Every structure is written in structure tokens, then in C-alpha cells.
Amino acid sequence: GHLWLAGRSAGVYRSTDSGASWSRIDTGLEGLELKTLIVVYGDKTIALAGTIGKGIYRYEE
């Protein structure tokens, strides 16, 4: 299954093989502190990562 991980200053990662391997998907967020991560599944998978003081990052697949 798909797993998602957000670290406060480590970025956003996604695994599509139940955690055997991970891919960083937050290009452009380097050095930003993350506060929240919400993933919505539907026709598209949408991930929203809230940063501290720098807005919201959106990822779609």
C-alpha cells in the first residue's frame, strides 16, 4: 500500500511498496518546517502539506 511521511524539517516522502522504499516528493520545500500532512484519495491522490509561516504545498498524482 501507499504510505506517506512528513517530518517537521525532513520533508515529505511517499512509499508505494508498503515502506520497502521511499521517494522524496517535496521539491521546493527544502528547509521549510512542516506542521501538517493531509492525503485525499479519489480519482487523483492529493497531498497537502502545511508549512510553518510559508503556506501550503500541494502534490497531485
CHARMM-style PDB file with segment names, atoms N, HN, CA, C and O in Angstrom:
ATOM      1  N   GLY     1       0.811  -1.183   0.000  1.00  0.00      PROA
ATOM      2  CA  GLY     1       0.000   0.000   0.000  1.00  0.00      PROA
ATOM      3  C   GLY     1       0.859   1.254   0.000  1.00  0.00      PROA
ATOM      4  O   GLY     1       2.087   1.195   0.072  1.00  0.00      PROA
ATOM      5  N   HSD     2       0.187   2.372  -0.082  1.00  0.00      PROA
ATOM      6  HN  HSD     2      -0.810   2.419  -0.141  1.00  0.00      PROA
ATOM      7  CA  HSD     2       0.857   3.671  -0.087  1.00  0.00      PROA
ATOM      8  C   HSD     2       0.991   4.184   1.337  1.00  0.00      PROA
ATOM      9  O   HSD     2       0.046   4.124   2.123  1.00  0.00      PROA
ATOM     10  N   LEU     3       2.155   4.680   1.655  1.00  0.00      PROA
ATOM     11  HN  LEU     3       2.923   4.728   1.017  1.00  0.00      PROA
ATOM     12  CA  LEU     3       2.420   5.306   2.943  1.00  0.00      PROA
ATOM     13  C   LEU     3       2.993   6.694   2.695  1.00  0.00      PROA
ATOM     14  O   LEU     3       3.688   6.917   1.704  1.00  0.00      PROA
ATOM     15  N   TRP     4       2.704   7.613   3.586  1.00  0.00      PROA
ATOM     16  HN  TRP     4       2.140   7.431   4.392  1.00  0.00      PROA
ATOM     17  CA  TRP     4       3.194   8.984   3.491  1.00  0.00      PROA
ATOM     18  C   TRP     4       3.862   9.346   4.809  1.00  0.00      PROA
ATOM     19  O   TRP     4       3.442   8.890   5.873  1.00  0.00      PROA
ATOM     20  N   LEU     5       4.902  10.166   4.733  1.00  0.00      PROA
ATOM     21  HN  LEU     5       5.243  10.536   3.869  1.00  0.00      PROA
ATOM     22  CA  LEU     5       5.627  10.591   5.921  1.00  0.00      PROA
ATOM     23  C   LEU     5       6.024  12.048   5.753  1.00  0.00      PROA
ATOM     24  O   LEU     5       6.563  12.441   4.718  1.00  0.00      PROA
ATOM     25  N   ALA     6       5.755  12.837   6.768  1.00  0.00      PROA
ATOM     26  HN  ALA     6       5.317  12.519   7.609  1.00  0.00      PROA
ATOM     27  CA  ALA     6       6.197  14.237   6.775  1.00  0.00      PROA
ATOM     28  C   ALA     6       6.957  14.475   8.065  1.00  0.00      PROA
ATOM     29  O   ALA     6       6.447  14.219   9.155  1.00  0.00      PROA
ATOM     30  N   GLY     7       8.168  14.963   7.935  1.00  0.00      PROA
ATOM     31  HN  GLY     7       8.582  15.172   7.049  1.00  0.00      PROA
ATOM     32  CA  GLY     7       8.959  15.326   9.105  1.00  0.00      PROA
ATOM     33  C   GLY     7       8.978  16.831   9.249  1.00  0.00      PROA
ATOM     34  O   GLY     7       8.949  17.552   8.251  1.00  0.00      PROA
ATOM     35  N   ARG     8       9.024  17.304  10.449  1.00  0.00      PROA
ATOM     36  HN  ARG     8       9.046  16.718  11.260  1.00  0.00      PROA
ATOM     37  CA  ARG     8       8.951  18.747  10.681  1.00  0.00      PROA
ATOM     38  C   ARG     8       9.953  19.511   9.832  1.00  0.00      PROA
ATOM     39  O   ARG     8       9.620  20.562   9.285  1.00  0.00      PROA
ATOM     40  N   SER     9      11.171  19.004   9.711  1.00  0.00      PROA
ATOM     41  HN  SER     9      11.441  18.150  10.156  1.00  0.00      PROA
ATOM     42  CA  SER     9      12.143  19.669   8.841  1.00  0.00      PROA
ATOM     43  C   SER     9      12.808  18.681   7.887  1.00  0.00      PROA
ATOM     44  O   SER     9      13.825  18.999   7.272  1.00  0.00      PROA
ATOM     45  N   ALA    10      12.233  17.476   7.763  1.00  0.00      PROA
ATOM     46  HN  ALA    10      11.407  17.218   8.264  1.00  0.00      PROA
ATOM     47  CA  ALA    10      12.840  16.437   6.921  1.00  0.00      PROA
ATOM     48  C   ALA    10      12.169  16.299   5.566  1.00  0.00      PROA
ATOM     49  O   ALA    10      12.682  15.582   4.707  1.00  0.00      PROA
ATOM     50  N   GLY    11      11.045  16.958   5.344  1.00  0.00      PROA
ATOM     51  HN  GLY    11      10.628  17.541   6.042  1.00  0.00      PROA
ATOM     52  CA  GLY    11      10.373  16.888   4.056  1.00  0.00      PROA
ATOM     53  C   GLY    11       9.222  15.901   4.020  1.00  0.00      PROA
ATOM     54  O   GLY    11       8.817  15.350   5.043  1.00  0.00      PROA
ATOM     55  N   VAL    12       8.698  15.687   2.799  1.00  0.00      PROA
ATOM     56  HN  VAL    12       9.027  16.134   1.967  1.00  0.00      PROA
ATOM     57  CA  VAL    12       7.568  14.782   2.579  1.00  0.00      PROA
ATOM     58  C   VAL    12       8.047  13.618   1.725  1.00  0.00      PROA
ATOM     59  O   VAL    12       8.680  13.808   0.687  1.00  0.00      PROA
ATOM     60  N   TYR    13       7.735  12.422   2.175  1.00  0.00      PROA
ATOM     61  HN  TYR    13       7.220  12.268   3.019  1.00  0.00      PROA
ATOM     62  CA  TYR    13       8.140  11.201   1.477  1.00  0.00      PROA
ATOM     63  C   TYR    13       6.923  10.327   1.231  1.00  0.00      PROA
ATOM     64  O   TYR    13       5.948  10.360   1.982  1.00  0.00      PROA
ATOM     65  N   ARG    14       7.001   9.532   0.147  1.00  0.00      PROA
ATOM     66  HN  ARG    14       7.793   9.504  -0.463  1.00  0.00      PROA
ATOM     67  CA  ARG    14       5.920   8.607  -0.194  1.00  0.00      PROA
ATOM     68  C   ARG    14       6.516   7.240  -0.512  1.00  0.00      PROA
ATOM     69  O   ARG    14       7.559   7.129  -1.156  1.00  0.00      PROA
ATOM     70  N   SER    15       5.825   6.202  -0.042  1.00  0.00      PROA
ATOM     71  HN  SER    15       4.978   6.292   0.481  1.00  0.00      PROA
ATOM     72  CA  SER    15       6.192   4.827  -0.374  1.00  0.00      PROA
ATOM     73  C   SER    15       5.006   4.185  -1.078  1.00  0.00      PROA
ATOM     74  O   SER    15       3.867   4.322  -0.630  1.00  0.00      PROA
ATOM     75  N   THR    16       5.264   3.490  -2.170  1.00  0.00      PROA
ATOM     76  HN  THR    16       6.189   3.379  -2.534  1.00  0.00      PROA
ATOM     77  CA  THR    16       4.196   2.778  -2.884  1.00  0.00      PROA
ATOM     78  C   THR    16       4.332   1.269  -2.716  1.00  0.00      PROA
ATOM     79  O   THR    16       3.600   0.499  -3.338  1.00  0.00      PROA
ATOM     80  N   ASP    17       5.277   0.850  -1.867  1.00  0.00      PROA
ATOM     81  HN  ASP    17       5.871   1.475  -1.362  1.00  0.00      PROA
ATOM     82  CA  ASP    17       5.506  -0.587  -1.665  1.00  0.00      PROA
ATOM     83  C   ASP    17       5.524  -0.945  -0.176  1.00  0.00      PROA
ATOM     84  O   ASP    17       6.369  -1.713   0.285  1.00  0.00      PROA
ATOM     85  N   SER    18       4.584  -0.377   0.552  1.00  0.00      PROA
ATOM     86  HN  SER    18       3.898   0.247   0.178  1.00  0.00      PROA
ATOM     87  CA  SER    18       4.402  -0.661   1.989  1.00  0.00      PROA
ATOM     88  C   SER    18       5.626  -0.338   2.838  1.00  0.00      PROA
ATOM     89  O   SER    18       5.841  -0.967   3.875  1.00  0.00      PROA
ATOM     90  N   GLY    19       6.422   0.625   2.416  1.00  0.00      PROA
ATOM     91  HN  GLY    19       6.247   1.135   1.574  1.00  0.00      PROA
ATOM     92  CA  GLY    19       7.551   1.091   3.210  1.00  0.00      PROA
ATOM     93  C   GLY    19       8.894   0.470   2.881  1.00  0.00      PROA
ATOM     94  O   GLY    19       9.888   0.778   3.539  1.00  0.00      PROA
ATOM     95  N   ALA    20       8.950  -0.407   1.871  1.00  0.00      PROA
ATOM     96  HN  ALA    20       8.143  -0.658   1.337  1.00  0.00      PROA
ATOM     97  CA  ALA    20      10.233  -1.012   1.490  1.00  0.00      PROA
ATOM     98  C   ALA    20      11.185   0.031   0.909  1.00  0.00      PROA
ATOM     99  O   ALA    20      12.396  -0.063   1.104  1.00  0.00      PROA
ATOM    100  N   SER    21      10.647   1.025   0.196  1.00  0.00      PROA
ATOM    101  HN  SER    21       9.662   1.102   0.037  1.00  0.00      PROA
ATOM    102  CA  SER    21      11.462   2.116  -0.346  1.00  0.00      PROA
ATOM    103  C   SER    21      10.655   3.407  -0.267  1.00  0.00      PROA
ATOM    104  O   SER    21       9.424   3.386  -0.238  1.00  0.00      PROA
ATOM    105  N   TRP    22      11.365   4.523  -0.234  1.00  0.00      PROA
ATOM    106  HN  TRP    22      12.364   4.540  -0.258  1.00  0.00      PROA
ATOM    107  CA  TRP    22      10.735   5.836  -0.079  1.00  0.00      PROA
ATOM    108  C   TRP    22      11.258   6.795  -1.134  1.00  0.00      PROA
ATOM    109  O   TRP    22      12.420   6.719  -1.534  1.00  0.00      PROA
ATOM    110  N   SER    23      10.384   7.711  -1.590  1.00  0.00      PROA
ATOM    111  HN  SER    23       9.440   7.774  -1.265  1.00  0.00      PROA
ATOM    112  CA  SER    23      10.764   8.762  -2.537  1.00  0.00      PROA
ATOM    113  C   SER    23      10.404  10.110  -1.929  1.00  0.00      PROA
ATOM    114  O   SER    23       9.308  10.292  -1.400  1.00  0.00      PROA
ATOM    115  N   ARG    24      11.338  11.053  -2.010  1.00  0.00      PROA
ATOM    116  HN  ARG    24      12.229  10.906  -2.440  1.00  0.00      PROA
ATOM    117  CA  ARG    24      11.042  12.411  -1.540  1.00  0.00      PROA
ATOM    118  C   ARG    24      10.238  13.111  -2.621  1.00  0.00      PROA
ATOM    119  O   ARG    24      10.621  13.096  -3.791  1.00  0.00      PROA
ATOM    120  N   ILE    25       9.125  13.726  -2.236  1.00  0.00      PROA
ATOM    121  HN  ILE    25       8.814  13.739  -1.286  1.00  0.00      PROA
ATOM    122  CA  ILE    25       8.236  14.336  -3.232  1.00  0.00      PROA
ATOM    123  C   ILE    25       8.026  15.826  -3.003  1.00  0.00      PROA
ATOM    124  O   ILE    25       7.097  16.403  -3.568  1.00  0.00      PROA
ATOM    125  N   ASP    26       8.846  16.452  -2.208  1.00  0.00      PROA
ATOM    126  HN  ASP    26       9.601  15.983  -1.749  1.00  0.00      PROA
ATOM    127  CA  ASP    26       8.604  17.852  -1.850  1.00  0.00      PROA
ATOM    128  C   ASP    26       9.608  18.819  -2.450  1.00  0.00      PROA
ATOM    129  O   ASP    26      10.042  19.750  -1.771  1.00  0.00      PROA
ATOM    130  N   THR    27       9.982  18.626  -3.686  1.00  0.00      PROA
ATOM    131  HN  THR    27       9.630  17.870  -4.238  1.00  0.00      PROA
ATOM    132  CA  THR    27      10.918  19.541  -4.330  1.00  0.00      PROA
ATOM    133  C   THR    27      10.420  20.973  -4.157  1.00  0.00      PROA
ATOM    134  O   THR    27       9.268  21.278  -4.464  1.00  0.00      PROA
ATOM    135  N   GLY    28      11.276  21.827  -3.675  1.00  0.00      PROA
ATOM    136  HN  GLY    28      12.212  21.579  -3.425  1.00  0.00      PROA
ATOM    137  CA  GLY    28      10.907  23.216  -3.443  1.00  0.00      PROA
ATOM    138  C   GLY    28      10.604  23.528  -1.991  1.00  0.00      PROA
ATOM    139  O   GLY    28      10.460  24.696  -1.631  1.00  0.00      PROA
ATOM    140  N   LEU    29      10.503  22.515  -1.153  1.00  0.00      PROA
ATOM    141  HN  LEU    29      10.620  21.566  -1.446  1.00  0.00      PROA
ATOM    142  CA  LEU    29      10.215  22.746   0.261  1.00  0.00      PROA
ATOM    143  C   LEU    29      11.437  22.591   1.154  1.00  0.00      PROA
ATOM    144  O   LEU    29      11.323  22.647   2.379  1.00  0.00      PROA
ATOM    145  N   GLU    30      12.600  22.396   0.554  1.00  0.00      PROA
ATOM    146  HN  GLU    30      12.693  22.351  -0.441  1.00  0.00      PROA
ATOM    147  CA  GLU    30      13.803  22.193   1.347  1.00  0.00      PROA
ATOM    148  C   GLU    30      13.974  23.319   2.362  1.00  0.00      PROA
ATOM    149  O   GLU    30      13.873  24.496   2.016  1.00  0.00      PROA
ATOM    150  N   GLY    31      14.229  22.957   3.598  1.00  0.00      PROA
ATOM    151  HN  GLY    31      14.311  22.001   3.879  1.00  0.00      PROA
ATOM    152  CA  GLY    31      14.478  23.931   4.640  1.00  0.00      PROA
ATOM    153  C   GLY    31      13.235  24.504   5.293  1.00  0.00      PROA
ATOM    154  O   GLY    31      13.355  25.295   6.229  1.00  0.00      PROA
ATOM    155  N   LEU    32      12.043  24.134   4.834  1.00  0.00      PROA
ATOM    156  HN  LEU    32      11.946  23.492   4.073  1.00  0.00      PROA
ATOM    157  CA  LEU    32      10.816  24.634   5.448  1.00  0.00      PROA
ATOM    158  C   LEU    32      10.351  23.681   6.539  1.00  0.00      PROA
ATOM    159  O   LEU    32      10.526  22.467   6.437  1.00  0.00      PROA
ATOM    160  N   GLU    33       9.760  24.243   7.576  1.00  0.00      PROA
ATOM    161  HN  GLU    33       9.618  25.230   7.659  1.00  0.00      PROA
ATOM    162  CA  GLU    33       9.215  23.412   8.647  1.00  0.00      PROA
ATOM    163  C   GLU    33       7.775  23.043   8.315  1.00  0.00      PROA
ATOM    164  O   GLU    33       6.961  23.909   7.992  1.00  0.00      PROA
ATOM    165  N   LEU    34       7.468  21.754   8.397  1.00  0.00      PROA
ATOM    166  HN  LEU    34       8.129  21.050   8.659  1.00  0.00      PROA
ATOM    167  CA  LEU    34       6.122  21.272   8.104  1.00  0.00      PROA
ATOM    168  C   LEU    34       5.344  21.064   9.394  1.00  0.00      PROA
ATOM    169  O   LEU    34       5.895  20.630  10.406  1.00  0.00      PROA
ATOM    170  N   LYS    35       4.064  21.379   9.343  1.00  0.00      PROA
ATOM    171  HN  LYS    35       3.617  21.732   8.521  1.00  0.00      PROA
ATOM    172  CA  LYS    35       3.207  21.235  10.522  1.00  0.00      PROA
ATOM    173  C   LYS    35       2.188  20.117  10.336  1.00  0.00      PROA
ATOM    174  O   LYS    35       1.922  19.367  11.275  1.00  0.00      PROA
ATOM    175  N   THR    36       1.611  19.991   9.137  1.00  0.00      PROA
ATOM    176  HN  THR    36       1.827  20.600   8.374  1.00  0.00      PROA
ATOM    177  CA  THR    36       0.556  19.003   8.908  1.00  0.00      PROA
ATOM    178  C   THR    36       0.709  18.354   7.543  1.00  0.00      PROA
ATOM    179  O   THR    36       1.332  18.910   6.639  1.00  0.00      PROA
ATOM    180  N   LEU    37       0.129  17.169   7.409  1.00  0.00      PROA
ATOM    181  HN  LEU    37      -0.378  16.717   8.144  1.00  0.00      PROA
ATOM    182  CA  LEU    37       0.062  16.481   6.121  1.00  0.00      PROA
ATOM    183  C   LEU    37      -1.300  15.820   6.023  1.00  0.00      PROA
ATOM    184  O   LEU    37      -1.694  15.048   6.898  1.00  0.00      PROA
ATOM    185  N   ILE    38      -2.018  16.128   4.950  1.00  0.00      PROA
ATOM    186  HN  ILE    38      -1.698  16.755   4.239  1.00  0.00      PROA
ATOM    187  CA  ILE    38      -3.321  15.527   4.674  1.00  0.00      PROA
ATOM    188  C   ILE    38      -3.246  14.894   3.301  1.00  0.00      PROA
ATOM    189  O   ILE    38      -2.782  15.523   2.350  1.00  0.00      PROA
ATOM    190  N   VAL    39      -3.700  13.646   3.185  1.00  0.00      PROA
ATOM    191  HN  VAL    39      -4.077  13.135   3.957  1.00  0.00      PROA
ATOM    192  CA  VAL    39      -3.724  12.945   1.901  1.00  0.00      PROA
ATOM    193  C   VAL    39      -5.161  12.550   1.616  1.00  0.00      PROA
ATOM    194  O   VAL    39      -5.823  11.935   2.452  1.00  0.00      PROA
ATOM    195  N   VAL    40      -5.650  12.911   0.412  1.00  0.00      PROA
ATOM    196  HN  VAL    40      -5.112  13.410  -0.267  1.00  0.00      PROA
ATOM    197  CA  VAL    40      -7.014  12.607  -0.010  1.00  0.00      PROA
ATOM    198  C   VAL    40      -6.942  11.701  -1.225  1.00  0.00      PROA
ATOM    199  O   VAL    40      -6.303  12.033  -2.223  1.00  0.00      PROA
ATOM    200  N   TYR    41      -7.602  10.553  -1.135  1.00  0.00      PROA
ATOM    201  HN  TYR    41      -8.121  10.283  -0.324  1.00  0.00      PROA
ATOM    202  CA  TYR    41      -7.622   9.597  -2.241  1.00  0.00      PROA
ATOM    203  C   TYR    41      -8.946   9.708  -2.978  1.00  0.00      PROA
ATOM    204  O   TYR    41      -9.998   9.837  -2.352  1.00  0.00      PROA
ATOM    205  N   GLY    42      -8.903   9.658  -4.304  1.00  0.00      PROA
ATOM    206  HN  GLY    42      -8.049   9.552  -4.813  1.00  0.00      PROA
ATOM    207  CA  GLY    42     -10.078   9.701  -5.157  1.00  0.00      PROA
ATOM    208  C   GLY    42      -9.636   9.421  -6.574  1.00  0.00      PROA
ATOM    209  O   GLY    42      -8.771   8.574  -6.794  1.00  0.00      PROA
ATOM    210  N   ASP    43     -10.218  10.125  -7.553  1.00  0.00      PROA
ATOM    211  HN  ASP    43     -10.921  10.814  -7.374  1.00  0.00      PROA
ATOM    212  CA  ASP    43      -9.757   9.989  -8.937  1.00  0.00      PROA
ATOM    213  C   ASP    43      -8.274  10.334  -9.030  1.00  0.00      PROA
ATOM    214  O   ASP    43      -7.533   9.729  -9.804  1.00  0.00      PROA
ATOM    215  N   LYS    44      -7.854  11.311  -8.234  1.00  0.00      PROA
ATOM    216  HN  LYS    44      -8.457  11.802  -7.605  1.00  0.00      PROA
ATOM    217  CA  LYS    44      -6.444  11.689  -8.095  1.00  0.00      PROA
ATOM    218  C   LYS    44      -6.086  11.569  -6.617  1.00  0.00      PROA
ATOM    219  O   LYS    44      -6.949  11.689  -5.747  1.00  0.00      PROA
ATOM    220  N   THR    45      -4.823  11.335  -6.346  1.00  0.00      PROA
ATOM    221  HN  THR    45      -4.121  11.238  -7.053  1.00  0.00      PROA
ATOM    222  CA  THR    45      -4.337  11.410  -4.972  1.00  0.00      PROA
ATOM    223  C   THR    45      -3.769  12.805  -4.783  1.00  0.00      PROA
ATOM    224  O   THR    45      -2.912  13.244  -5.551  1.00  0.00      PROA
ATOM    225  N   ILE    46      -4.244  13.497  -3.765  1.00  0.00      PROA
ATOM    226  HN  ILE    46      -4.939  13.141  -3.141  1.00  0.00      PROA
ATOM    227  CA  ILE    46      -3.791  14.852  -3.482  1.00  0.00      PROA
ATOM    228  C   ILE    46      -3.233  14.881  -2.064  1.00  0.00      PROA
ATOM    229  O   ILE    46      -3.893  14.446  -1.120  1.00  0.00      PROA
ATOM    230  N   ALA    47      -2.026  15.392  -1.923  1.00  0.00      PROA
ATOM    231  HN  ALA    47      -1.490  15.746  -2.690  1.00  0.00      PROA
ATOM    232  CA  ALA    47      -1.414  15.573  -0.611  1.00  0.00      PROA
ATOM    233  C   ALA    47      -1.227  17.065  -0.376  1.00  0.00      PROA
ATOM    234  O   ALA    47      -0.747  17.784  -1.251  1.00  0.00      PROA
ATOM    235  N   LEU    48      -1.605  17.520   0.797  1.00  0.00      PROA
ATOM    236  HN  LEU    48      -1.996  16.936   1.508  1.00  0.00      PROA
ATOM    237  CA  LEU    48      -1.434  18.910   1.195  1.00  0.00      PROA
ATOM    238  C   LEU    48      -0.550  18.940   2.433  1.00  0.00      PROA
ATOM    239  O   LEU    48      -0.858  18.302   3.439  1.00  0.00      PROA
ATOM    240  N   ALA    49       0.532  19.672   2.356  1.00  0.00      PROA
ATOM    241  HN  ALA    49       0.782  20.190   1.538  1.00  0.00      PROA
ATOM    242  CA  ALA    49       1.452  19.806   3.487  1.00  0.00      PROA
ATOM    243  C   ALA    49       1.441  21.258   3.936  1.00  0.00      PROA
ATOM    244  O   ALA    49       1.765  22.159   3.162  1.00  0.00      PROA
ATOM    245  N   GLY    50       1.071  21.477   5.176  1.00  0.00      PROA
ATOM    246  HN  GLY    50       0.808  20.745   5.804  1.00  0.00      PROA
ATOM    247  CA  GLY    50       1.067  22.818   5.733  1.00  0.00      PROA
ATOM    248  C   GLY    50       2.421  23.153   6.327  1.00  0.00      PROA
ATOM    249  O   GLY    50       2.965  22.388   7.124  1.00  0.00      PROA
ATOM    250  N   THR    51       2.962  24.292   5.941  1.00  0.00      PROA
ATOM    251  HN  THR    51       2.520  24.914   5.293  1.00  0.00      PROA
ATOM    252  CA  THR    51       4.255  24.727   6.463  1.00  0.00      PROA
ATOM    253  C   THR    51       4.042  25.740   7.576  1.00  0.00      PROA
ATOM    254  O   THR    51       2.948  26.279   7.739  1.00  0.00      PROA
ATOM    255  N   ILE    52       5.073  25.988   8.323  1.00  0.00      PROA
ATOM    256  HN  ILE    52       5.963  25.550   8.191  1.00  0.00      PROA
ATOM    257  CA  ILE    52       5.001  26.991   9.383  1.00  0.00      PROA
ATOM    258  C   ILE    52       5.399  28.336   8.780  1.00  0.00      PROA
ATOM    259  O   ILE    52       6.578  28.596   8.540  1.00  0.00      PROA
ATOM    260  N   GLY    53       4.404  29.184   8.540  1.00  0.00      PROA
ATOM    261  HN  GLY    53       3.446  28.973   8.735  1.00  0.00      PROA
ATOM    262  CA  GLY    53       4.638  30.528   8.044  1.00  0.00      PROA
ATOM    263  C   GLY    53       4.909  30.676   6.556  1.00  0.00      PROA
ATOM    264  O   GLY    53       5.183  31.786   6.100  1.00  0.00      PROA
ATOM    265  N   LYS    54       4.841  29.590   5.777  1.00  0.00      PROA
ATOM    266  HN  LYS    54       4.618  28.688   6.147  1.00  0.00      PROA
ATOM    267  CA  LYS    54       5.154  29.683   4.345  1.00  0.00      PROA
ATOM    268  C   LYS    54       4.057  29.098   3.454  1.00  0.00      PROA
ATOM    269  O   LYS    54       4.311  28.818   2.282  1.00  0.00      PROA
ATOM    270  N   GLY    55       2.867  28.911   3.970  1.00  0.00      PROA
ATOM    271  HN  GLY    55       2.660  29.139   4.922  1.00  0.00      PROA
ATOM    272  CA  GLY    55       1.755  28.463   3.152  1.00  0.00      PROA
ATOM    273  C   GLY    55       1.600  26.953   3.074  1.00  0.00      PROA
ATOM    274  O   GLY    55       2.098  26.209   3.919  1.00  0.00      PROA
ATOM    275  N   ILE    56       0.889  26.521   2.026  1.00  0.00      PROA
ATOM    276  HN  ILE    56       0.484  27.125   1.340  1.00  0.00      PROA
ATOM    277  CA  ILE    56       0.542  25.115   1.836  1.00  0.00      PROA
ATOM    278  C   ILE    56       1.152  24.607   0.542  1.00  0.00      PROA
ATOM    279  O   ILE    56       1.083  25.275  -0.490  1.00  0.00      PROA
ATOM    280  N   TYR    57       1.745  23.429   0.599  1.00  0.00      PROA
ATOM    281  HN  TYR    57       1.800  22.886   1.438  1.00  0.00      PROA
ATOM    282  CA  TYR    57       2.325  22.751  -0.557  1.00  0.00      PROA
ATOM    283  C   TYR    57       1.321  21.710  -1.028  1.00  0.00      PROA
ATOM    284  O   TYR    57       0.779  20.963  -0.214  1.00  0.00      PROA
ATOM    285  N   ARG    58       1.065  21.651  -2.338  1.00  0.00      PROA
ATOM    286  HN  ARG    58       1.505  22.259  -2.999  1.00  0.00      PROA
ATOM    287  CA  ARG    58       0.107  20.700  -2.909  1.00  0.00      PROA
ATOM    288  C   ARG    58       0.830  19.762  -3.866  1.00  0.00      PROA
ATOM    289  O   ARG    58       1.615  20.200  -4.707  1.00  0.00      PROA
ATOM    290  N   TYR    59       0.556  18.463  -3.728  1.00  0.00      PROA
ATOM    291  HN  TYR    59      -0.082  18.107  -3.044  1.00  0.00      PROA
ATOM    292  CA  TYR    59       1.120  17.437  -4.599  1.00  0.00      PROA
ATOM    293  C   TYR    59      -0.031  16.604  -5.142  1.00  0.00      PROA
ATOM    294  O   TYR    59      -0.898  16.171  -4.383  1.00  0.00      PROA
ATOM    295  N   GLU    60      -0.044  16.375  -6.469  1.00  0.00      PROA
ATOM    296  HN  GLU    60       0.661  16.727  -7.085  1.00  0.00      PROA
ATOM    297  CA  GLU    60      -1.087  15.568  -7.113  1.00  0.00      PROA
ATOM    298  C   GLU    60      -0.469  14.459  -7.918  1.00  0.00      PROA
ATOM    299  O   GLU    60       0.600  14.623  -8.506  1.00  0.00      PROA
ATOM    300  N   GLU    61      -1.149  13.315  -7.944  1.00  0.00      PROA
ATOM    301  HN  GLU    61      -2.017  13.182  -7.465  1.00  0.00      PROA
ATOM    302  CA  GLU    61      -0.733  12.232  -8.838  1.00  0.00      PROA
ATOM    303  C   GLU    61      -1.956  11.547  -9.381  1.00  0.00      PROA
ATOM    304  OT1 GLU    61      -1.840  10.600 -10.159  1.00  0.00      PROA
TER     305      GLU     61
END
